[in-house]
């Protein structure tokens, strides 16, 4: 850590010295400054915040501020207004609304939570918080656990579906979720929220934000404490409640000393205690089993624009660090002991260069061109220790610290012709210290016909995922693993009508994954090893409709159909059948979402209603990954209402799972039954 801080101080200081010297001349402020987002979006504000306007700004698809009409990739935006109306305090509850995305939770709030985008594995999704890659390097598959991610100080979430390795490298083989915290502006604004509800749940949140042309700041802090609900399924007699506590601190600080220079730093810290049960209820209640998770991240970043806006440089350094402790003391229900810790550290240095070429005309065609090139260096480290006692005696495993390095270079060309035809072409080269080199490409042509409000889109891309520290050096270690790979394409059409009050779309997608890493039993019951053996595919449809029925009434509908197949699977040493493994687990074939948002009393009040159906899906059978069981489909109906009593006081209430349906997202884990929450927010 000390070596890193020394390296960061020298490198970042040299960069700022260069920036300061260059910025003394007057330059045009960079086009990508976030303050310009509102100017680019000329459409009136919608009644429903999910609706996507042609000029709504998207960042994740191109790493540039790009109007939605120019983007051919499937992307969903969850903005601050929608977060305010739904009052959802955990990000995973917002993500389950997204078409093409499936949520899987090992129980209720705080438990391990995963997402599957378009049939890809849960570890094929890259999670970014203000540009920081927060996937955990010491996690067996380097996936991200959404169970502890709160909406504290969150401004916007973008969900980008399809392979994005060209811009983001490994872990983005299935998609990218980009979360952005608030950028303060205007006079200082203070707020405080207090909420209470079912399962003895209490949550407090407070913060302040503000800013001028010279500086900006935002700060938020939340604390959640819940006695919890039993995670181990009640159908087997489990009744011990599993509580959850979470503390989240988030801040963003920025300074704009010159018109063409913007410097910012984001910091986020999360500390959680999660009470868990063994094996999803297959082993029953465990009242003394606790998991402690601390996560710290920081990213300083500088943006500089030169030569009248022609050249923009973005330089940043990211740090993400996890400390996980698993402690299980003996008790009558479980007389054995588990003690373990898992520590990981990741840092990245990245430099992005954007060239905004002047518009020119050829054969009566107006051409706009933005060329982007970037270089990144990423280092990840992880270590762990595990100790347990059981009927077979004590067992201890110590895995010393291991380090992986990746150097990357990418280039992207974004071209616009006559403000109607848009295409983005990109390529990337990655050099991984153990898995070697990988190349990926992405091509995304888009046509937007302004006269008819029609958008035609297509994208093709390849992706890769490097083997993880655990796969190379941990359980089933194999240092000769190759990266997992994907090849995907999609085609779609979207239509705007009635001055953009009506927006619908249909997209067909197909994904092919190969060389997936699977743990194979090589000596019966004693020895296992990781191999690149699996091939899978997924294809399906995403359909959505967004309608502003009235100025104060919004209706949304989305439907996702996904078909998944295991094309080539691995049999273990005992030659157990894999015929039941023809479908990928925890991916429902059908998913439906219906959303209604109504504003009343001159926008002082808001009512949000949500109906969600998730179809049946497969899961692992108890203690046997070579057999499958079917989990039943389920329907959820939720209502959230809020009302501004005064300009400074807001009250709200939430009803979750009004029909009190019982369902399992993972076999052996109960999901949240009917619950009621209420709260108050004070703004100064």
Secondary structure per residue as TSV (DSSP state, phi and psi in degrees):
chain	resnum	aa	ss	phi	psi
A	1	X	-	360.0	-41.8
A	2	X	H	-64.3	-39.7
A	3	X	H	-62.2	-40.9
A	4	X	H	-63.5	-45.8
A	5	X	H	-61.3	-38.2
A	6	X	H	-64.6	-46.0
A	7	X	H	-61.3	-45.0
A	8	X	H	-62.6	-44.0
A	9	X	H	-60.1	-45.7
A	10	X	H	-64.9	-49.7
A	11	X	H	-66.4	-45.4
A	12	X	H	-68.7	-35.7
A	13	X	H	-66.2	-41.8
A	14	X	H	-61.8	-40.6
A	15	X	H	-64.8	-41.2
A	16	X	H	-69.3	-34.0
A	17	X	H	-61.4	-44.6
A	18	X	H	-62.6	-43.8
A	19	X	H	-60.2	-44.5
A	20	X	H	-63.8	-41.3
A	21	X	H	-65.5	-40.0
A	22	X	H	-72.9	-32.3
A	23	X	T	-82.2	0.1
A	24	X	T	-68.5	-24.1
A	25	X	S	-83.1	147.7
A	26	X	-	-71.9	129.4
A	27	X	-	-129.6	159.2
A	28	X	-	-74.3	133.8
A	29	X	-	-62.4	140.9
A	30	X	-	-58.9	141.2
A	31	X	T	-65.1	-25.7
A	32	X	T	-86.0	4.4
A	33	X	-	-59.1	133.7
A	34	X	G	-63.3	-19.9
A	35	X	G	-65.4	-20.8
A	36	X	G	-84.4	-5.2
A	37	X	H	-59.6	-44.0
A	38	X	H	-67.0	-29.5
A	39	X	H	-71.0	-34.4
A	40	X	H	-73.7	-25.7
A	41	X	-	-94.9	96.5
A	42	X	-	-90.3	-9.5
A	43	X	S	-71.9	149.3
A	44	X	-	-64.1	154.5
A	45	X	-	-64.6	133.4
A	46	X	-	-79.2	159.5
A	47	X	S	-72.7	-33.5
A	48	X	S	-107.5	126.4
A	49	X	T	-73.0	-15.5
A	50	X	T	-76.1	-22.4
A	51	X	-	-62.3	139.1
A	52	X	-	-106.6	115.9
A	53	X	-	-83.1	153.3
A	54	X	T	-55.5	-32.9
A	55	X	T	-102.7	10.6
A	56	X	-	-62.7	138.2
A	57	X	E	-88.6	129.5
A	58	X	E	-119.3	136.9
A	59	X	-	-108.0	-40.1
A	60	X	T	-63.2	-31.0
A	61	X	T	-69.4	-31.3
A	62	X	T	-130.8	-2.2
A	63	X	T	61.8	21.0
A	64	X	S	-132.0	155.2
A	65	X	-	-72.2	105.3
A	66	X	E	-124.9	130.0
A	67	X	E	-60.9	145.1
A	68	X	G	-58.7	-32.5
A	69	X	G	-63.8	-20.3
A	70	X	G	-93.7	1.0
A	71	X	-	-104.7	125.4
A	72	X	-	-93.7	-12.0
A	73	X	S	-80.5	152.8
A	74	X	-	-77.1	122.4
A	75	X	E	-142.9	140.9
A	76	X	E	-122.4	136.2
A	77	X	E	-113.4	129.0
A	78	X	E	-111.0	110.5
A	79	X	E	-101.1	178.1
A	80	X	H	-62.4	-34.8
A	81	X	H	-64.9	-41.0
A	82	X	H	-68.3	-39.8
A	83	X	H	-61.7	-39.6
A	84	X	H	-64.4	-42.5
A	85	X	H	-73.5	-35.5
A	86	X	H	-84.9	-23.3
A	87	X	-	58.3	28.2
A	88	X	-	-80.1	127.8
A	89	X	-	-98.8	-10.2
A	90	X	B	-117.1	132.0
A	91	X	H	-60.6	-33.9
A	92	X	H	-60.6	-31.4
A	93	X	H	-71.5	-24.8
A	94	X	H	-79.2	-38.8
A	95	X	H	-67.1	-28.4
A	96	X	T	-67.1	-10.8
A	97	X	T	-81.7	-15.3
A	98	X	S	-76.6	130.9
A	99	X	T	-61.2	145.9
A	100	X	T	76.7	0.4
A	101	X	E	-120.6	131.6
A	102	X	E	-115.4	139.4
A	103	X	E	-106.0	140.5
A	104	X	E	-135.1	118.6
A	105	X	E	-123.0	137.3
A	106	X	S	-84.3	56.8
A	107	X	S	118.1	-140.9
A	108	X	S	-104.2	-160.2
A	109	X	T	-52.2	128.5
A	110	X	T	97.5	-22.3
A	111	X	S	-73.9	166.9
A	112	X	-	-53.7	126.8
A	113	X	E	-132.6	131.8
A	114	X	E	-128.4	161.3
A	115	X	E	-127.5	147.7
A	116	X	E	-123.7	118.1
A	117	X	E	-100.6	117.0
A	118	X	T	52.7	38.5
A	119	X	T	85.9	-5.8
A	120	X	-	-69.9	165.3
A	121	X	-	-67.5	159.5
A	122	X	G	-64.9	-28.8
A	123	X	G	-85.9	6.4
A	124	X	G	-93.1	9.5
A	125	X	E	-110.3	124.9
A	126	X	E	-90.0	131.2
A	127	X	E	-105.5	125.0
A	128	X	E	-118.1	132.0
A	129	X	E	-118.8	107.9
A	130	X	T	53.0	40.7
A	131	X	T	86.7	-3.8
A	132	X	E	-92.8	127.4
A	133	X	E	-77.0	118.1
A	134	X	-	-113.1	10.2
A	135	X	-	-60.0	138.8
A	136	X	-	-83.8	117.2
A	137	X	T	-62.6	-28.6
A	138	X	T	-89.8	-7.7
A	139	X	S	-61.7	139.7
A	140	X	T	-49.1	-37.6
A	141	X	T	-114.6	10.5
A	142	X	-	57.2	47.2
A	143	X	-	-96.5	173.8
A	144	X	-	-112.6	133.1
A	145	X	-	-93.5	113.1
A	146	X	G	-81.7	-3.3
A	147	X	G	-62.2	-28.5
A	148	X	G	-105.3	10.2
A	149	X	-	-92.0	109.6
A	150	X	B	-93.3	162.9
A	151	X	-	-85.9	11.5
A	152	X	T	-56.4	122.9
A	153	X	T	63.5	23.4
A	154	X	E	-90.3	132.7
A	155	X	E	-98.9	-41.5
A	156	X	E	-159.9	149.0
A	157	X	E	-129.5	128.6
A	158	X	E	-112.7	131.6
A	159	X	E	-114.4	110.5
A	160	X	E	-105.7	119.2
A	161	X	E	-101.6	145.2
A	162	X	S	102.5	165.1
A	163	X	-	-65.6	130.6
A	164	X	-	-127.1	26.5
A	165	X	H	-64.4	-25.3
A	166	X	H	-58.9	-38.9
A	167	X	H	-97.7	-28.8
A	168	X	H	-118.2	-7.2
A	169	X	-	77.7	-149.3
A	170	X	T	-63.4	156.4
A	171	X	T	78.5	-9.2
A	172	X	-	-103.8	26.5
A	173	X	S	-68.2	-26.2
A	174	X	S	-108.5	-26.4
A	175	X	E	164.9	177.8
A	176	X	E	-133.7	135.7
A	177	X	E	-114.7	119.8
A	178	X	E	-115.0	115.9
A	179	X	E	-106.0	134.2
A	180	X	E	-121.2	130.0
A	181	X	E	-85.3	169.6
A	182	X	-	-71.8	141.5
A	183	X	-	-106.5	115.6
A	184	X	-	-67.8	151.4
A	185	X	-	-157.1	154.0
A	186	X	E	76.3	-164.2
A	187	X	E	-65.3	155.2
A	188	X	E	-57.5	132.6
A	189	X	E	-123.6	124.2
A	190	X	E	-108.0	146.2
A	191	X	E	-145.0	154.2
A	192	X	E	-144.2	134.4
A	193	X	E	-126.4	141.4
A	194	X	E	-134.6	132.5
A	195	X	E	-138.3	144.2
A	196	X	E	-143.5	156.5
A	197	X	E	-177.2	-157.6
A	198	X	T	-57.2	156.2
A	199	X	T	62.5	30.5
A	200	X	T	51.4	49.9
A	201	X	E	-96.3	129.9
A	202	X	E	-131.8	137.0
A	203	X	E	-140.6	132.2
A	204	X	E	-123.8	142.6
A	205	X	E	-145.9	140.9
A	206	X	E	-149.3	163.0
A	207	X	E	-178.3	177.4
A	208	X	E	-148.1	148.2
A	209	X	E	-151.4	158.5
A	210	X	E	173.9	179.4
A	211	X	E	169.9	164.4
A	212	X	-	-131.9	-171.4
A	213	X	S	-66.1	-21.1
A	214	X	S	-92.1	-38.8
A	215	X	E	-143.5	163.0
A	216	X	E	-149.8	153.8
A	217	X	E	-154.8	150.2
A	218	X	E	-149.1	144.6
A	219	X	E	-144.9	134.4
A	220	X	E	-141.6	145.4
A	221	X	E	-143.8	136.2
A	222	X	E	-136.7	153.3
A	223	X	E	-138.3	126.2
A	224	X	E	-121.8	134.0
A	225	X	E	-137.1	122.8
A	226	X	E	-135.2	133.9
A	227	X	E	-65.8	-27.0
A	228	X	E	88.2	177.6
A	229	X	E	-122.4	155.7
A	230	X	-	-70.2	126.6
A	231	X	-	-81.9	-46.0
A	232	X	B	-62.7	130.3
A	233	X	-	-53.5	133.5
A	234	X	G	-71.4	-15.3
A	235	X	G	-67.1	-14.8
A	236	X	G	-107.9	18.7
A	237	X	T	86.2	7.4
A	238	X	-	-78.3	131.7
A	239	X	-	-136.3	-0.4
A	240	X	-	-75.1	127.1
A	241	X	-	-80.6	143.7
A	242	X	E	-113.6	109.0
A	243	X	E	-83.2	176.6
A	244	X	E	-156.1	133.5
A	245	X	E	-129.5	145.1
A	246	X	E	-147.7	131.8
A	247	X	E	-120.0	125.4
A	248	X	E	-127.1	131.1
A	249	X	E	-124.7	129.1
A	250	X	E	-138.0	134.9
A	251	X	E	-144.8	147.9
A	252	X	E	-132.9	126.2
A	253	X	E	-123.2	134.8
A	254	X	E	-141.8	152.7
A	255	X	E	-141.3	139.2
A	256	X	E	-122.9	79.5
A	257	X	E	-68.2	-25.2
A	258	X	E	-134.8	161.3
A	259	X	T	-60.6	-28.7
A	260	X	T	-106.0	12.1
A	261	X	E	-132.5	128.8
A	262	X	E	-131.6	123.4
A	263	X	E	-120.3	132.9
A	264	X	E	-143.2	158.4
A	265	X	E	-139.5	131.6
A	266	X	E	-117.0	139.7
A	267	X	E	-135.2	135.8
A	268	X	E	-142.7	134.5
A	269	X	E	-133.7	133.8
A	270	X	E	-131.4	133.7
A	271	X	E	-131.1	125.0
A	272	X	E	-133.3	148.9
A	273	X	E	-123.9	124.1
A	274	X	E	-124.1	123.1
A	275	X	E	-84.9	127.7
A	276	X	-	-127.8	160.3
A	277	X	-	-109.4	164.8
A	278	X	B	-83.2	132.7
A	279	X	G	51.9	39.2
A	280	X	G	61.2	26.4
A	281	X	G	97.5	-11.6
A	282	X	T	-67.8	-29.3
A	283	X	S	-98.6	-6.9
A	284	X	B	93.7	-172.7
A	285	X	-	-64.6	150.8
A	286	X	-	-145.2	93.0
A	287	X	T	-69.3	-14.5
A	288	X	T	-113.9	16.4
A	289	X	E	-96.5	114.0
A	290	X	E	-126.4	144.6
A	291	X	E	-119.5	127.8
A	292	X	E	-112.7	127.4
A	293	X	E	-129.7	123.0
A	294	X	E	-118.8	131.6
A	295	X	E	-132.0	130.4
A	296	X	E	-127.0	135.4
A	297	X	E	-141.0	149.8
A	298	X	E	-150.4	143.4
A	299	X	E	-145.9	107.9
A	300	X	E	-84.5	143.7
A	301	X	E	-148.7	143.0
A	302	X	E	-126.3	134.6
A	303	X	E	-120.3	129.1
A	304	X	E	-132.4	132.6
A	305	X	E	-116.3	133.6
A	306	X	E	-132.0	166.5
A	307	X	T	56.7	54.7
A	308	X	T	53.9	40.0
A	309	X	T	86.7	1.4
A	310	X	T	-70.7	-38.4
A	311	X	E	-121.3	133.7
A	312	X	E	-130.1	130.2
A	313	X	E	-116.7	134.5
A	314	X	E	-123.5	117.8
A	315	X	E	-122.4	131.1
A	316	X	E	-149.1	160.7
A	317	X	E	-130.9	128.8
A	318	X	E	-118.7	141.8
A	319	X	E	-133.0	133.8
A	320	X	E	-137.2	126.7
A	321	X	E	-135.8	131.4
A	322	X	E	-117.1	141.2
A	323	X	E	-128.9	116.7
A	324	X	E	-121.1	133.1
A	325	X	E	-128.7	130.5
A	326	X	E	-116.5	119.3
A	327	X	E	-130.1	127.0
A	328	X	E	-133.3	103.2
A	329	X	-	-83.1	153.4
A	330	X	-	-67.8	146.7
A	331	X	B	-155.3	167.6
A	332	X	T	-55.9	-34.3
A	333	X	T	-74.2	-29.5
A	334	X	B	-147.7	99.1
A	335	X	-	-79.1	2.4
A	336	X	-	-98.8	169.9
A	337	X	-	-120.3	138.8
A	338	X	E	-132.2	127.3
A	339	X	E	-135.8	126.7
A	340	X	E	-154.7	156.5
A	341	X	E	-139.8	149.5
A	342	X	E	-136.8	116.4
A	343	X	E	-117.1	137.5
A	344	X	E	-142.1	156.3
A	345	X	E	-147.7	132.8
A	346	X	E	-137.4	134.4
A	347	X	E	-133.4	153.1
A	348	X	E	-141.1	135.6
A	349	X	E	-112.5	125.9
A	350	X	E	-137.9	146.3
A	351	X	E	-136.3	119.1
A	352	X	E	-114.0	136.6
A	353	X	E	-127.0	120.4
A	354	X	E	-113.0	133.4
A	355	X	E	-118.9	112.0
A	356	X	E	-95.4	94.8
A	357	X	E	-73.6	144.3
A	358	X	E	-61.9	147.5
A	359	X	E	-65.0	138.7
A	360	X	E	-139.2	167.1
A	361	X	E	-125.1	135.5
A	362	X	E	-141.4	125.1
A	363	X	T	53.2	44.1
A	364	X	T	63.1	22.5
A	365	X	E	-116.0	122.4
A	366	X	E	-81.0	130.2
A	367	X	E	-120.6	127.7
A	368	X	E	-118.4	139.1
A	369	X	E	-141.8	130.1
A	370	X	E	-124.6	119.1
A	371	X	E	-104.8	130.6
A	372	X	E	-122.8	133.4
A	373	X	E	-136.3	143.8
A	374	X	E	-148.5	155.6
A	375	X	E	-133.6	139.6
A	376	X	E	-137.6	146.6
A	377	X	E	-128.5	127.8
A	378	X	E	-126.9	135.9
A	379	X	E	-129.9	134.4
A	380	X	E	-129.2	141.2
A	381	X	E	-133.7	150.0
A	382	X	E	-156.4	146.5
A	383	X	E	-148.5	158.6
A	384	X	E	-156.6	159.7
A	385	X	E	-142.9	133.9
A	386	X	E	-132.4	131.6
A	387	X	E	-137.7	135.7
A	388	X	E	-149.7	159.0
A	389	X	E	-122.7	148.0
A	390	X	E	-153.6	-174.7
A	391	X	T	-63.0	-20.2
A	392	X	T	-93.1	0.9
A	393	X	E	108.3	179.1
A	394	X	E	-75.1	152.2
A	395	X	E	-142.7	133.4
A	396	X	E	-132.9	134.5
A	397	X	E	-132.6	124.7
A	398	X	E	-119.9	122.8
A	399	X	E	-113.5	110.8
A	400	X	E	-65.5	169.5
A	401	X	E	-64.2	133.2
A	402	X	E	-126.0	147.9
A	403	X	E	-126.4	136.7
A	404	X	E	-124.0	140.6
A	405	X	E	-124.0	144.6
A	406	X	E	-137.5	128.3
A	407	X	E	-106.3	136.0
A	408	X	E	-136.8	147.8
A	409	X	E	-138.2	132.9
A	410	X	E	-135.3	156.2
A	411	X	E	-142.3	141.8
A	412	X	E	-143.3	137.1
A	413	X	E	-120.7	122.3
A	414	X	E	-111.8	117.2
A	415	X	E	-120.5	136.6
A	416	X	E	-125.1	131.8
A	417	X	E	-118.3	118.0
A	418	X	T	54.7	29.9
A	419	X	T	50.4	36.7
A	420	X	T	-139.6	-43.2
A	421	X	E	-106.7	128.3
A	422	X	E	-129.9	140.8
A	423	X	E	-145.4	143.5
A	424	X	E	-124.6	124.8
A	425	X	E	-123.7	129.4
A	426	X	E	-145.4	157.4
A	427	X	E	-145.0	156.7
A	428	X	E	-145.5	147.9
A	429	X	E	-129.6	126.4
A	430	X	E	-122.5	138.0
A	431	X	E	-120.4	105.9
A	432	X	E	-96.3	136.4
A	433	X	T	-63.6	-22.7
A	434	X	T	-113.6	-37.0
A	435	X	T	-94.3	-2.1
A	436	X	E	82.8	-154.9
A	437	X	E	-97.8	150.8
A	438	X	E	-141.0	140.6
A	439	X	E	-119.7	138.8
A	440	X	E	-135.0	154.2
A	441	X	E	-135.7	161.3
A	442	X	E	-153.3	133.2
A	443	X	E	-129.0	126.8
A	444	X	E	-136.7	88.8
A	445	X	E	-86.9	144.2
A	446	X	E	-142.8	140.4
A	447	X	E	-121.7	127.2
A	448	X	E	-122.0	114.1
A	449	X	E	-95.4	103.4
A	450	X	T	-62.4	-38.0
A	451	X	T	-62.4	-34.5
A	452	X	T	-107.9	-8.9
A	453	X	T	70.4	30.5
A	454	X	E	-105.4	135.3
A	455	X	E	-122.5	122.7
A	456	X	E	-111.0	132.2
A	457	X	E	-140.5	151.9
A	458	X	E	-152.4	146.0
A	459	X	E	-148.4	147.3
A	460	X	E	-137.6	135.9
A	461	X	E	-159.1	159.0
A	462	X	E	-118.2	156.7
A	463	X	E	-143.1	165.5
A	464	X	E	-147.8	155.9
A	465	X	E	-136.4	118.0
A	466	X	-	-71.0	148.8
A	467	X	-	-61.7	150.6
A	468	X	-	-91.1	169.6
A	469	X	H	-58.1	-43.8
A	470	X	H	-64.8	-39.6
A	471	X	H	-69.7	-31.5
A	472	X	H	-83.1	-35.7
A	473	X	H	-126.4	-7.0
A	474	X	S	-100.0	-138.0
A	475	X	T	-60.5	126.3
A	476	X	T	70.1	29.8
A	477	X	-	-51.2	134.6
A	478	X	-	-148.8	106.4
A	479	X	T	-78.5	0.2
A	480	X	T	-105.9	19.4
A	481	X	-	-68.3	144.9
A	482	X	-	-96.9	162.4
A	483	X	-	-65.8	149.4
A	484	X	E	-73.9	149.3
A	485	X	E	-133.8	155.8
A	486	X	E	-144.1	155.9
A	487	X	E	-138.8	124.8
A	488	X	E	-141.7	153.2
A	489	X	E	-149.3	158.7
A	490	X	E	-150.0	153.3
A	491	X	E	-140.9	139.7
A	492	X	E	-157.5	170.2
A	493	X	E	-139.5	141.1
A	494	X	E	-131.4	150.8
A	495	X	E	-136.9	130.4
A	496	X	E	-106.0	138.2
A	497	X	E	-140.8	162.1
A	498	X	T	55.1	55.5
A	499	X	T	56.7	42.2
A	500	X	T	69.5	13.2
A	501	X	T	-77.9	-19.9
A	502	X	E	-119.9	129.5
A	503	X	E	-142.9	123.2
A	504	X	E	-136.9	161.7
A	505	X	E	-162.3	156.5
A	506	X	E	-139.1	129.6
A	507	X	E	-132.4	133.3
A	508	X	E	-108.5	136.4
A	509	X	E	-134.5	155.5
A	510	X	E	-144.4	131.5
A	511	X	E	-124.2	137.8
A	512	X	E	-125.5	125.5
A	513	X	E	-117.5	137.8
A	514	X	E	-140.0	165.9
A	515	X	E	58.4	31.0
A	516	X	E	-67.0	141.3
A	517	X	E	-84.4	127.3
A	518	X	E	-133.4	141.8
A	519	X	E	-87.5	120.1
A	520	X	E	-113.0	138.7
A	521	X	E	-79.6	115.0
A	522	X	E	-102.3	-25.9
A	523	X	E	-130.4	123.8
A	524	X	T	-49.5	121.6
A	525	X	T	66.3	0.4
A	526	X	T	-125.1	-37.1
A	527	X	E	-128.9	134.3
A	528	X	E	-129.5	154.8
A	529	X	E	-150.4	146.2
A	530	X	E	-85.2	138.9
A	531	X	E	-138.7	153.7
A	532	X	E	-86.9	91.7
A	533	X	E	-126.9	-25.5
A	534	X	E	-90.1	146.1
A	535	X	E	-128.4	132.1
A	536	X	E	-137.4	165.6
A	537	X	E	-147.6	155.0
A	538	X	E	-143.7	144.8
A	539	X	E	-148.9	158.2
A	540	X	E	175.4	-169.7
A	541	X	E	-127.6	144.4
A	542	X	E	-124.3	124.5
A	543	X	E	-125.5	134.9
A	544	X	E	-143.6	154.3
A	545	X	E	-141.7	127.4
A	546	X	E	-123.4	127.8
A	547	X	E	-135.1	126.6
A	548	X	E	-87.4	91.5
A	549	X	E	-63.3	-46.2
A	550	X	E	-131.8	174.0
A	551	X	T	-61.4	-25.1
A	552	X	T	-115.8	11.6
A	553	X	E	-135.0	121.2
A	554	X	E	-120.9	140.8
A	555	X	E	-128.8	134.2
A	556	X	E	-133.5	142.9
A	557	X	E	-139.6	135.8
A	558	X	E	-142.4	148.1
A	559	X	E	-138.8	135.2
A	560	X	E	-126.3	131.0
A	561	X	E	-120.0	126.4
A	562	X	E	-131.6	130.9
A	563	X	E	-114.6	122.2
A	564	X	E	-116.7	147.8
A	565	X	E	-141.5	141.3
A	566	X	E	-97.7	106.9
A	567	X	E	-81.7	-33.2
A	568	X	E	-146.5	114.8
A	569	X	-	-116.8	171.2
A	570	X	-	-108.0	127.9
A	571	X	-	-89.9	144.2
A	572	X	-	-87.7	-174.4
A	573	X	T	-57.2	-37.4
A	574	X	T	-83.6	3.0
A	575	X	-	59.7	36.6
A	576	X	-	-68.7	149.0
A	577	X	-	-66.9	144.6
A	578	X	-	-115.0	16.4
A	579	X	G	-64.3	-26.9
A	580	X	G	-78.9	-3.9
A	581	X	G	-100.9	36.2
A	582	X	S	-79.0	-19.3
A	583	X	S	-116.3	150.1
A	584	X	-	-81.1	141.7
A	585	X	T	-73.0	152.2
A	586	X	T	62.3	21.7
A	587	X	-	-113.2	104.0
A	588	X	-	-69.9	148.2
A	589	X	S	-74.6	-32.5
A	590	X	E	-127.3	140.0
A	591	X	E	-146.8	132.1
A	592	X	E	-129.8	137.7
A	593	X	E	-131.9	133.5
A	594	X	E	-126.5	129.3
A	595	X	E	-130.5	136.7
A	596	X	E	-134.2	127.9
A	597	X	E	-127.5	124.0
A	598	X	E	-126.6	124.6
A	599	X	E	-101.9	140.1
A	600	X	E	-144.1	171.3
A	601	X	T	53.5	52.0
A	602	X	T	55.3	44.9
A	603	X	T	69.1	10.5
A	604	X	T	-74.1	-29.5
A	605	X	E	-115.2	156.0
A	606	X	E	-147.6	137.1
A	607	X	E	-125.2	123.4
A	608	X	E	-119.3	125.3
A	609	X	E	-119.9	139.0
A	610	X	E	-137.5	127.4
A	611	X	E	-120.9	125.1
A	612	X	E	-130.3	133.5
A	613	X	E	-121.0	130.4
A	614	X	E	-122.1	123.7
A	615	X	-	-75.0	176.3
A	616	X	-	-66.0	156.7
A	617	X	E	-155.3	164.5
A	618	X	E	-89.0	157.0
A	619	X	E	-148.3	167.8
A	620	X	E	-64.4	144.2
A	621	X	E	-75.4	164.8
A	622	X	T	-57.4	118.9
A	623	X	T	60.0	18.2
A	624	X	E	-146.0	101.2
A	625	X	E	-76.7	-1.1
A	626	X	E	-102.1	6.4
A	627	X	E	-128.9	154.6
A	628	X	E	-123.5	155.8
A	629	X	E	-128.8	160.5
A	630	X	E	-102.0	126.6
A	631	X	E	-92.9	134.6
A	632	X	-	-68.3	153.0
A	633	X	-	-72.1	165.7
A	634	X	E	-150.9	159.9
A	635	X	E	-126.2	134.1
A	636	X	E	-121.1	139.6
A	637	X	E	-127.1	120.6
A	638	X	E	-125.7	146.7
A	639	X	E	-135.1	134.9
A	640	X	E	-129.4	131.7
A	641	X	E	-129.0	143.8
A	642	X	E	-141.1	155.4
A	643	X	E	-150.6	135.0
A	644	X	E	-87.3	103.9
A	645	X	S	-66.2	-44.8
A	646	X	S	-134.3	-176.7
A	647	X	S	-65.6	-17.8
A	648	X	S	-114.5	-9.2
A	649	X	E	-125.8	126.3
A	650	X	E	-125.3	137.0
A	651	X	E	-117.2	151.6
A	652	X	E	-152.9	162.0
A	653	X	E	-145.2	151.6
A	654	X	E	-134.5	134.1
A	655	X	E	-117.5	121.9
A	656	X	E	-114.4	137.1
A	657	X	S	53.3	59.3
A	658	X	T	-59.3	-33.7
A	659	X	T	-79.3	-2.2
A	660	X	-	54.1	46.0
A	661	X	-	-76.1	141.2
A	662	X	-	-95.6	132.4
A	663	X	-	-157.4	163.1
A	664	X	-	-126.4	128.2
A	665	X	S	-88.0	-25.4
A	666	X	S	-133.8	136.2
A	667	X	T	-56.5	129.9
A	668	X	T	92.5	-4.1
A	669	X	B	-116.5	126.8
A	670	X	-	-73.6	145.7
A	671	X	-	-103.2	169.7
A	672	X	-	-68.8	127.4
A	673	X	-	-84.8	-165.5
A	674	X	S	-56.3	134.3
A	675	X	E	-148.6	153.2
A	676	X	E	-131.7	134.6
A	677	X	E	-136.7	148.5
A	678	X	E	-144.0	153.8
A	679	X	E	-160.7	176.3
A	680	X	E	-137.9	143.5
A	681	X	E	-126.7	130.7
A	682	X	E	-116.9	128.2
A	683	X	E	-119.5	135.3
A	684	X	-	-123.9	360.0
